[in-house]
């Protein structure tokens, strides 16, 4: 447990110094990449969910849950990008 606490403290220290030394491009790239990931997740959840419904006669609830998760990711990542842009500008 002591080793785990030490590793978490080390990770937190590295994360704090990363934000001080990272360039603006890197700080902008992280939320943009997360936003692209959320868009890709939305497309993937929708495509494979509808495909599973057609092929295996699965319920549409699986598609709805996947789309809700992907839209939530999209919303949070968009808010993160706006926060970073406001903080940098």
Secondary structure, DSSP 8 states (H G I E B T S, - for coil): -HHHHHHHHHHHHHHHHHHHHS-HHHHHHHHHHHHHHHHHHHHHHHHHHHHHHHHH---THHHHHHHHHHHHHHHHHHHHHHHHHHHH-
